[in-house]
């Protein structure tokens, strides 16, 4: 009696489930409009297919019994995965140690008196066992004599530092640069401290309203004199201080913002200006990477802080006896999604815009028992 495991037994291929729809997405099984889907197995989508197979870990066969479509959400997921994979590869490559083949002593390394004497002794003549480079060229001896057509087999170079005075001068410059870097770091760290009360830390409405380039430059002069001297010399600040004050204050604010995000007074003002000017999302994201402004989503936070200030101002006006009226405006709009699914439907949004209008001219002295004049006579 057959046990059913005979390899010669005929086999039938059929769908694993009767609910499989050929018009659904091959990856997520969501059913959408086929006009907005791609053929996963077409020649133009080989990169998407390779990414999907890399995520799945196995090959995705092209079979007429299986779906072949790729919906837009899955396409975005695959593209995002490929971008994220590239980002990881680039970041890890930057962490790897780089190895460089070089001669026994680096030409750019500072020479000591001992090394200079050793170099001069090697250049005095050809000695047996003298060191050669990996290509057979001797960089410490004179070229061999020969005919005009002979290619020189040896090259001659002069020492990097011909005497001890040059070495002392180089070491002195290095020490001076180290001192300058130390002073710059010390000054910038002091400004970043909360106890310093920098002008760039005033991020509320009052601080944004009182943004002054001259005051920022005065702060840089008093708290970061070394930084001020260097930056002002780079942009030739003394030539035209009035026109270059904004540029110098912007450079200083970007440096401090990159060190401490709480010092964002300048960036908040730029974010409001870009948002009110209808700047594109791409432009704002690019400027945000350079420290010129904040992220576009911070626009609502800044507007909320500004609005809270006006609310406090309204309270003060009410305490002074000012009268006001509310102005309400209903706003309705529809948000339509690109791919309609059970958990992703079109929705209707209703909002109310509220504003308070105070009377600029008081009307308390006017009576309310009738009209004052006949309108035709007034006209």
LOVEXRO-999696 format. One record per atom (N, C-alpha, C): x, y, z. Coordinates in steps of 0.1 Angstrom, whole numbers, plus 2048, in hexadecimal, padded with zeros to 3 digits. Layout:
BEGIN
XYZ...
This chain:
BEGIN
8097F480080080080080980C8008068167F780E8227F680D82B80281883180781783A81381584880F81684B8028148597FD8208617FC82C85B7FF8398627FE84185E7F283B8577E88428527DC84585E7D48528607D085686C7C885086C7BB84B8617B68458607A98368647A98318667B582386A7B68218777AF8178797A68158867A08118917AA81589D7A78138A87B080B8B37A98038BA7B07FB8C57AB7FE8D27B28008DC7AA8038E97B07F68F17B07F38F77BC7E78FF7BE7EA90A7C87E19147C87E291F7D27E191A7E07E99217E97E891D7F77DC9227FE7D592C7F87C89317FE7BF9367F27B39337F47A99377E97A79467EA7AB94D7F57A895B7F67B39647EF7BD95E7E97C89667E37C296C7D67C49797D67BF9817CA7CB9857C27CB9827B57D69867AC7D89957AB7CE99D7AF7CF9AB7AE7D49B27BB7D89AA7C57DD9AF7D17EC9B17D07F29B87DA8009BA7DB8079AE7DE8129AB7D881A99F7DA82099F7E88239AA7ED82B9AB7FA8219AC8068179B580580F9B78118009B28107FD9AD8047F09A78017E49B18027E79BE8027DD9C88027D89C97F37CB9CB7F27C49CD7E57C29DC7E37C89E07D87C69EE7D47C49F07C67C49FC7C17C29FF7B37CE9FB7AB7CC9F27A27D79EC79A7DD9F77917D6A0278F7DCA0D7867E8A1478E7E8A1379B7F2A1A7A37FCA107A87FCA047A38069F97A78109F779C81B9F07A08259ED7968269DE79582B9D978982E9CB78783B9C878D83B9C07988489BE79F8529B679784E9AF78D8579A678585A9AC7788579B977585B9BF76986A9C376986F9C675D87D9C975C8819D67638789DF76387B9EC76987A9EC7798759E177F8749E078D87D9D57938889D278C8919C87918979CC79E89A9D97A08A09DD7AD8979DB7B888A9DE7B68809DC7C187E9CD7C487E9C57BA87D9B67BC8899B17C48959B67C08A19B27C88A19B67D689C9C27D989B9C77E78909BF7EE8859BB7E887B9B37EF8809A57F288899F7E888E9927EB8989937F68A099E7F68A999F8018A39A080F8989A78108909A781C88A99A82088499381687D98781888797B81B89397C81589D97281789C96680D89296680589195C7FB88D9637ED88D95B7E38899607D687A9617D587596B7CE86696C7CC8639677BE85E95B7BC85C9567AF85195D7A785295E79A84896479283F95978D83395979282A94E78E81C95478B81694F78180995477D7FE9517888019487917F794579C7F994F7A88049577A78079607B380596E7AE8029777B78029857B480F98B7AF80E9957A681A99B7A181B9AA7A38119AF7A98109BE7AB8189C27B781C9CF7B78239D57C281C9E37C58169E47D180F9F07D48199FC7D7814A087D781CA137D9822A147E881AA117F2820A1180082CA0780182B9FB7FB8369F27FB8429F77F383F9FD7E884AA037E0851A0D7E884AA167F0851A207F8859A19803854A0E80985BA07813868A0180E8689FC8028749F67FC87EA017F9879A0C7F3883A177F1889A1C7FD881A1E808886A22815890A1981B88DA0C819897A0281E8A4A038168A4A058098B0A068018B8A128058B1A1D8088B8A2980C8BEA2781A8B6A218238BCA1F8308C8A158308C7A0B8278D3A028268DFA0A8218DDA138178E8A1B8128EEA2481D8E5A2A8258E9A328308F2A2B83A8EEA1E83E8F5A16847903A13841903A0F834910A0C82E91AA1882E915A2482B91DA2F82B922A33839919A3284391DA36850927A2C856926A1F85392FA1585893CA1685193CA1A844949A1C83D951A2784294AA31848951A3D84E958A3985B953A2E861958A2A86E964A2186C966A1B860971A1185E97EA1885E988A11863996A1686399CA168559A2A208529A9A218449B8A1F8469BDA1683D9CBA1283D9D2A188319DDA1E8329E4A248279F3A1F8289F7A1A81CA05A1581BA0EA21819A19A22820A22A2D81FA30A28822A3AA31821A47A2E824A49A2D833A56A2A837A58A28845A54A3484EA57A40849A54A4D850A4BA56847A40A5A84CA37A63844A3EA70840A3DA74833A44A81830A3DA8D836A30A8C83AA2AA97840A2CA9884FA33A8E855A35A8E864A40A98867A3FA9F873A49AA8876A56AA187AA62AA6875A6EAA0877A75AA5883A7CA9C88AA85AA1895A93AA2890A9BAA7899AAAAA9896AB0A9B893AACA9189AAB2A84898AAEA7E88AAA1A80887A9DA7B87AAA3A8386EAA5A90870AACA98866ABAA94864AC1A9186FACFA8C86DACFA7F866AC6A76869AC5A69863AC2A6B854ABAA74850AB7A77842AC3A7C83BACAA86841AD6A8B83BAE1A81839AE2A78843AECA6D841AE9A64836ADCA61834AD8A58829ADAA5F81CAD9A6C81BADAA7380FAE9A7680BAF2A73814B00A75811B06A6D806B00A61804B05A587FAAFEA4B7FAB01A437F0AFAA367EFB01A2C7F8AFAA26801B00A1D80AAF9A10808B00A0480BAF99F7809AED9F6813AE39F080EAD79EE816ACF9FA819AD0A05810AC8A10812ABAA0D80FAB1A14816AA3A11815A9DA16808A94A0E802A8EA117F6A7FA107F8A78A177EFA69A177F0A64A0A7EAA57A087EBA519FC7E6A529FA7D7A55A047D0A56A037C1A64A047BCA6DA037C6A7BA027C2A82A107C0A7BA1B7C3A81A287C2A87A2D7CFA92A337CFA99A387DBA96A477DBA90A4B7E5A8CA5A7E6A97A617EEAA2A5B7F2AABA627FBAB9A637F4ABBA607E7AC8A607E1AC7A687D4AD2A6B7CEAD3A727C2AD0A697B6ACBA6F7ABAC8A667A0AD4A62799AD4A56793ADFA5078CAE2A5777FAEEA5777BAF2A5E76EAEFA54763AECA59758AEAA5174CAE8A59740AE4A53735AE1A5A729AD5A6272AAD2A6A720AC6A73720AB9A6A71FABAA5F719AAEA56717AACA4D722AB5A4C72CAB3A43737AA9A4A741AA0A42745A96A4774FA9CA4775DA9BA51765AA2A52772A9BA4877BAA3A3F781A9EA3578AA9DA3A799AA3A4579CAA3A4A7A9AA0A597A9A98A5D7B3A94A6B7B4A9AA717C1A9BA7E7C1AA1A857CCA97A907D1A95A907DEA8CA9A7E4A94AA07F0A90AAC7F3A96AB37FEA8FAB080AA95AB1816A8EAAE823A82AB8824A77AB382BA6CABB82EA6FAC8836A77AC5840A7CAD0849A8BAD1848A90ADB840A9FADB83EAA7ADE84AAA2AE4854AAAAE7860AA1AE786DAA8AE8878AA0AE7885A98AF3887A9BAFF881A93B0B883A85B0987DA85B03871A78B0086BA6FAF7874A76AED87AA6EAE4882A69AEB88FA71AF3895A6CAFB8A0A61B0489DA61B0A891A57B1388DA4AB0B88AA4BAFF884A3FAF6882A39AF288FA41AEE899A3CAEA8A6A35AF68ADA3BB028ABA35B0D8B1A27B108ABA26B0F89EA19B11898A0FB0789CA13AFB89EA0AAF08A3A05AF38B1A0EAF88B9A0BAFB8C7A01B078C7A03B118BF9FBB1C8BE9EDB198B99ECB108AF9DFB0B8AB9D7B038B69DFAFC8BD9D8AF48C89D3AFE8D39DAB088D59D6B128DF9C9B198DA9C9B1D8CD9BDB238C89B1B1A8C89B3B0E8C49A7B048C59A3B038D39ACB038DD9A8B018EB9A0B0D8EF9A4B198EB99CB268EF98FB268E898EB228DC981B218D5977B188DC97CB0C8DF974B028E696FB078F3978B0D8FA975B1390896AB1E90796BB268FD961B318FB954B2C8F7953B238EE947B1E8E9940B158F3947B0E8FB941B0690693BB0F911941B1A91393CB2491D92FB2A91892EB2D90B921B32906916B2890691AB1B90490FB1190490AB0E912910B1291C90BB1092A8FEB1892C8F5B129338E8B199368EAB259408F5B249488F7B2F9518FCB3C94A901B3B93E906B469378FBB509328EFB4B9308E4B5392C8E7B5A91E8EAB529148EDB579078E0B5D9018E1B668F88D6B6C8F18D0B628E88D7B588E38D2B4E8DA8C9B448E18C9B458EE8C0B3C8F68B2B428F88B0B4E8F48A3B548F689AB508EA893B468EC88BB3F8E187CB438E2877B4A8EC869B4E8ED866B598E385AB5E8E4855B688DB85DB758DD860B788E9867B858EC875B848E787CB798E8889B778E3889B788D4880B718CD87FB718BE87CB7F8B9874B868C1871B948BC87CB9D8BE885B9B8C7890BA48CA89DB9F8C489DB978BA8A9B938B38B1B9E8AE8BDBA08B28C5BAB8AD8D3BA68AA8D8BA889E8E5BA38998F0BAA8A18EFBB78A48F9BBE8AB8FBBB88B98F0BB58C08F1BAF8CD8F8BA18CD8F5B9A8C38FBB8C8C190AB8E8BF90EB978B791CB9A8B4923B9F8C191DBA78C9922BAC8D5924BA08DF91BB978DF91CB8B8E8928B838E392AB818D6936B7A8D1943B808D5943B8E8D494FB958D8953B938E6949B938EF94CB928FD94EB84902946B7A8FD947B6C901951B648F9952B678EC95AB5F8E3963B688DB96DB6F8E1976B788DA97EB718CF983B658D298BB5E8C8983B5B8BC977B558BE96EB528B396BB5E8AB968B698B2965B768AB970B7A8A297CB7A8A7988B7E89F98AB76893988B6989498AB6088997FB6287E972B62883967B63879967B70873969B7B87A969B88875974B8A86A980B8486D98AB85863987B7D856980B7285897DB6984C973B70843969B7884895FB7F840962B8D83E96EB92843972BA0842967BA9848964BA6854959BAE85B95CBBC85C969BC085D96CBCE85F969BD7852969BD0847967BD883A959BDE83A94FBD783E941BDC83D939BD5848939BDA854933BD4860924BD485F91EBDE85990FBDF85890ABD484F910BD184490BBC783B90FBB883F91ABB784691FBAA84A91BBA6858913BAE85F910BAB86D906B9F86D8FDB9E8648F3B938648FAB86861904B8685790BB7A854914B7585F91BB7E866923B7A87291AB7487D90FB7B880906B7688A900B688868FDB668798F8B59875902B4E87690EB51873919B4787491BB4388391BB4D88B91DB4A89A911B4289F905B4589B8F9B3E8A08F9B3089B8FDB2D88E8FDB20889907B17891913B1D89491DB1689C918B128A9911B1B8B090CB188BD900B0F8BD8F8B108B28ECB078B18F1AF98AF8FBAF78A7901AE98A5906AE38B190BAEC8BB910AE78C8905AE58D28FBAED8D28F0AED8DC8E3AF18D58D9AE88D38CDAEC8CC8C4AF58D48C7AF88E18C0B028E88C3B108E38CEB128DD8D2B1F8D88CDB218CA8BFB228C98B9B218BC8B1B2E8B98B4B398BE8ACB458BC8ADB498AD8B8B498A78BAB4C8998B3B428908B4B358938AEB2B88B89FB2B88C899B2F89788AB30898885B3C89088CB47890888B52887888B4E878893B47874894B42866889B38863885B3086D87BB2686A86EB2D86786AB3786F85EB3E86D85EB45860869B4B85C86AB5284F868B4984486FB3D84586EB3383A85FB2E839859B2B84484BB26844842B3183E843B3D84283AB4883D83DB4B82E849B4882A84CB4A81C849B3E813842B3481983EB2881184AB2180B855B1F813861B1880E85EB0980D864B03803861AF4801867AEC80C862AE080E867AD7818875AD3815879AD1809887ACE806890AD980A88DAE5807896AF080B897AF181A88CAF082188DAF1830895AE5836894AD983089CACE8358ABAD08328AEAD58278BCAD88238C2AE282C8BBAED82F8C0AF88378C1AF38468B8AEA84A8B8AE58578C5ADC85A8C9AD58508D6ACE8518E2AD78538E1AE384E8ECAEC84F8EBAF585C8E0AF38648DEAFB8708D9B0886D8D3B0B8618CEB1885E8C0B1A8658B8B0F8668ABB1086B8A7B0387289BB03879897AF787F88FAEE87588BAE287A882ADA871875AE086F86FADD864862AE3860857AE086A858AD587084DAD187A84EADB886859AE188985BAEA894853AF789284EAF9886847B0588383AB0788C834AFB88E827AFC89682BAFE8A5836AF98A983AAFC8B783DB0A8B9844B108B0847B1F8B183BB278B0831B238A7825B2B8A681DB2A8B381DB1E8BA816B1C8C681CB258D1829B268D1830B2F8DB82CB3D8D982CB418CC828B4F8C981AB528CC811B488CA803B498CD801B4B8DC808B438E4807B448F280AB528F7814B598F1817B668F580CB708F2805B6E8E67FAB778E37EEB758ED7EDB688F17E2B658FB7E5B6D9087F2B6D90C7F5B759187F3B849167F5B8890A7F3B969077E4B9A9077DCB909037CDB929037C8B939127CEB8B91A7CAB8B9297CDB9992E7D9B9F92B7DCBAC9307D3BB792B7CEBB591E7C5BBF9187B7BBE91F7B3BB29237A6BB092A7A7BB79387B3BB593E7B4BBB94B7B4BCA94B7B8BD093F7B7BDE93D7A9BE393A7A0BDA938792BDE93578FBDE926797BD991E795BD891078ABCE90D782BD1903777BC78FE77CBC08F2776BB48F077ABAC8E476FBA48DF770B9F8D4766B958CE76EB898C8767B7E8C976DB728C3769B718B4772B6D8AC770B6A89D773B5C89B768B5489776AB46894769B43885771B3A880770B37872771B27871767B2186C767B1386A76EB0F85D777B0585E77FB0085377CAF1851778AED845776ADF84377EADB836784ACF83778BACA82B78CABB82B78EAB582078FAA781F79DAA381C7A1A988237AFA928217ADA8581A7B1A8480D7AFA788067BDA708057BCA638077C8A5B8077CAA567F97D7A527F67DAA4D7E97D5A3F7E77D8A367F17D5A287F17CAA267FC7BEA237F87B3A218027B4A138077B4A118147B4A0481A7AAA058267A99F982D79F9F98387A4A028447B1A038457B7A0B8507BCA1884B7B9A1C83E7BEA288397B4A2E82F7AAA3683579FA3B82E79FA4A82D798A4F823796A5D82278FA6382F793A6F83378DA7583F78AA8383D780A8884477CA96844781A9D850787AA884F78DAB085A785ABD85C782ABF86877BACC86C783AD3876785AE087478DAE887D786AF687F78AAFC88A784B0988D790B13890790B1E88879AB2888B794B3389379BB3689F795B408A879FB4B8A9799B578A97A1B638AB79AB6D8B47A1B758BB79CB7F8C479FB8D8BF795B958BD796BA38B8792BAC8C379CBB58C7799BBF8D1795BCC8CA78CBD48D1788BE18CC793BEB8CD798BF08C27A2BFA8C379DC088C8790C0A8C5789C178C977EC138D277DC188DE773C158E7765C1B8E375BC148E674DC188E2744C198EF74AC1A8FA742C1A90773AC2790873FC32902738C3F90472CC408FA72AC368F171FC378E8712C308ED707C368EC6FAC308F16F6C258E86EEC1C8EE6E9C108E76DAC118E56D3C1C8E76C5C1D8E66BFC218D96C8C228CF6C3C268C16CEC2B8B96CAC2E8AC6D4C348A36D7C428A66E3C468A46E8C538A76E4C5D89C6E6C5988F6E3C618846DDC598796D6C608706D0C5A8646DBC5785A6DCC4B8556E7C4784C6E7C4F8406DCC528396DDC5A82C6E3C6882F6E1C6E83B6E6C7B83E6F5C7A8406F9C6F845708C6D84870FC6B83B709C64831710C62824710C6F81C
